[in-house]
Structure formats: C-alpha cells, structure tokens
C-alpha cells in the first residue's frame, strides 16, 4: 500500500473539511502532512515554493455560471488572490496566493452563491465538464446539461466514491463537435440519436472510457452500448464502481482508469460494467466521430432561439484579472441575461445576447483584452500553470505562450486555425499531447553545468476520427528559441503545403527529420541542442 492509500484508509478525504477550518485558527505550521494531502478533496494544493500559500480550485459544472457567481469569484480574486484567477481546461476557476487563514471566508462566500470546491482536486470525481453552448446551439444533438448535473450531484460528497484510486474526470455533452473532449476523459458521454423500429427517434448516449493524457496518454475506447438519457447515471455509477474496486492502489503511476481499461481490454471492461446494471443496454448505434479536430465556439453565433446570439471570447492562457471578471459579469447582465459559460479551451462565452446588443458586447470584451475575432494562433492557444505556482512544472508557461503568439501573429500569414499547446511538465494540464504543436517543458544544459529552461517540440496531435498523439520532433530547444522554431515551421508549411491539405496532413506526410529541419534555428551560445528523435514519444 502506497502512502496516499494509507492516508485515505485512515481518514476519508471529505472528512478534512472541519480540520481545514480549524487550521485557519491555529496556522499553517500546525497542518499535518496527512491533512495537507487531504486538502485536495476541497480543491486545495500547496503552491510553489510551499511557503504557506495555496492554490484553490472551484467547480463550475458544465461550465455554466451566473454573473452573481462570477462577481464572487472576482471578489475572492481581488481580496485574497492578488488580482489574478485562471480559467482551467476543466471549465473551472482557480486562485493562487491564498493562506489557510483565508479559507473560512472564501468558502463562505462561495457556498453563498452555490459554488463548491468539494472534489475539485483529489482522488475523487472532478468537475463534470460539458458543452459551453448547450441549450442554445442550433446544431446540437440535444442539451445534455441535465444529465451532467445529475452525475455531478450524485457523486458530490458521496463517501461511497470519495476514495478512488486516482483522480476521475467525466464529460457529458450533446455537442456535434464533441467540444468537451470525450476522447481524453475517464468517462466521456456523447449525445447520439437512433431510429426505433416504429420509426420514432430516441435520444441517448454513447460512452467512452479510459481516456487521459499525462506522461502516458491514452485515447478512450467506446463501450458498445446505446444508453437512453435517463440511464446514463446508472452507467456512470457502474463504471465508477469498477474503477473503485479494481483500479491499481499500489502504484499511483498506473492508478488511472485508463490503465485498467488498457490492461483488461474494452470487452472485459464492458462485461464488468454490464454485470453491475439492473437493465440490459442495446448495442451502440452507428454514430461518426467528428472529422474536425479543432473544437471551440469562439466568435458571434446565432442561437437556436430566434433573435439571440452567443459571443465567445478568447482568454490567452486563461488568466483573468479581477477587473476583467467584474466587467464580464457586468456585460453579461447589461446586454444578456447574466449567464456566463466557460470552456475547456480556457475561454469564455456570453449567451442570450439580442441582435441589437452584439456590437456592444464585442466592443466591451475587446476593450478589456478579450477578442471575439482572434488570430488563428491566439484562438486555440492553451498553457498550463507552469513553474510560477506549480510544484511539478520545470518551466514558465503563460508568459512564454503570450510571447510565442505575439511573435507568430507578426511574422506568419496563415488563416488556418493552429492549436499551440504549451505545458511545463509531462503531466499535460496544457494538453500538449493533442496540439497541432505541442510543447513540453524541460531543462537544457549549457556549459559549466548551468541549465536553462527549454521545450521539447512535438507535432501532429488531434482528436476525432483520426485521433492521435503528437510526434516528438525536436528536443531541448531553449525557451528563447522556441518562437523562432515555430515561426520557421509555419512559414515552411505555408510555402510547401499542398492545396487541399491542412497542417495535420502536412505533418503526417513528412518525416521527423524533414520537420526538424523546418524548425531549425540558431541556438544560443553554449547550448547543446539534441537532434530529432525519430519515432520517440514526447515523454521518455
């Protein structure tokens, strides 16, 4: 039994709440190592450099929140988090610079507007993500928010499922573009429809299991089951029971659901799930995965409700100031109905905007630095927290990504959407494994034993029908050279691409050596770059 399992066996993570409030009175120095680990069950991690400051993450189920809730998030940001908050790739917000003394008031403020931190981190069901335009998208299969919320509410505070082998991520969506990324979730429920023998149409779900990124990424596998809408919770419970009862509790590096599915095979896993149901699912209906691997809802789009639009804006690196968040809440209430949606791409959407108010919303968002018609590079760029706050990250991320985007916007003329995903370590909170261009932080040795920050550059990741992870092309590129390597690559692509191909096609038809040559730069003095590694993964 590893140390984490020992701690969890002795005390349920959900039971640390009262201790957390007590530590606010006794101080940081009184927190035991065991309770420090269990703080994660309420969304709290020690912040680098572990000097008494914390990160706290909240839950925003389906990425759906009110202006009132957004103002409370902004209040906490201003009062306790030094004026910054980050939108994460699970549609959450997270704060930094908190102290244990701050927790009681922060939790009171959040609870007052229906926001929880329970399960935002830890070996438990995390935030249930969904489509940010659910209920308003004319092209959706159906609005799946109810079913995602039902799953969230069942697992929230449920001690039958509060001690899982590792973190556990669920997405539920009726979006045709599958923007909630079911391929990289532990459970990914996708809305589908089928025609019954009597000619009537039935709505339901297909479910994928065992997806995830980190150092060993896996694409989820589809269960051969058509699941009626009202049966989705029962399937989610059965899958979670299998994970709880059979997941690896000895080796945390192999404890995610993806390893169990891979070890057993999807047929055995499905048989175990079916055995735990009190009903018999039909086989899955034919339903294609989307071809388009770029999935967001940025821009101005007509809703299914006549005369209403949603406006999606880009938040480069996901970082917002308190002033920006207050203004987002004001815009949502002044020109819409006060509803705000967050996305897994670290962006934000304002729905239910009447036609007459569109220009006002666009201008107001752009005034605070949130463009609704961003460049092809800015629109999809994602970065993890980086070594500014994260104890695992090797490199700085958010500042570098801004530098990269600013540079290629000025130097590369390309209308095609290119996804640049930047991560400070192998754990892949920034989704570099599925980026068109994926960057993973590393250290680069210089002469005299000195090291500088650098990145492994990889290409060709995508989801959908042709899902695959990136190929490592160049290793240990100094951070100061990365923007030039990407510039050279994209210029080479513009010059050499075939008329009908996109960037993924271009990467697929070129060798690692050819792509590495396109990315060649003049390296900084005294740095010894490593050549391309043919066929290697991003993580050794």
Beta strands, then each sheet from edge to edge (+ up, - down):
strand 1: 44-46
strand 2: 54-57
strand 3: 64-66
strand 4: 84-87
strand 5: 93-98
strand 6: 170-173
strand 7: 187-195
strand 8: 201-209
strand 9: 221-222
strand 10: 227-228
strand 11: 299-302
strand 12: 308-313
strand 13: 319-321
strand 14: 339-342
strand 15: 348-354
strand 16: 382-383
strand 17: 420-423
strand 18: 437-445
strand 19: 451-459
strand 20: 471-478
sheet 1: 1+ 2- 5+ 4- 13+
sheet 2: 3+ 14- 15+ 12- 11+
sheet 3: 6+ 7+ 8- 9+
sheet 4: 6+ 7+ 8- 10+
sheet 5: 16+ 17+ 18+ 19- 20+
end
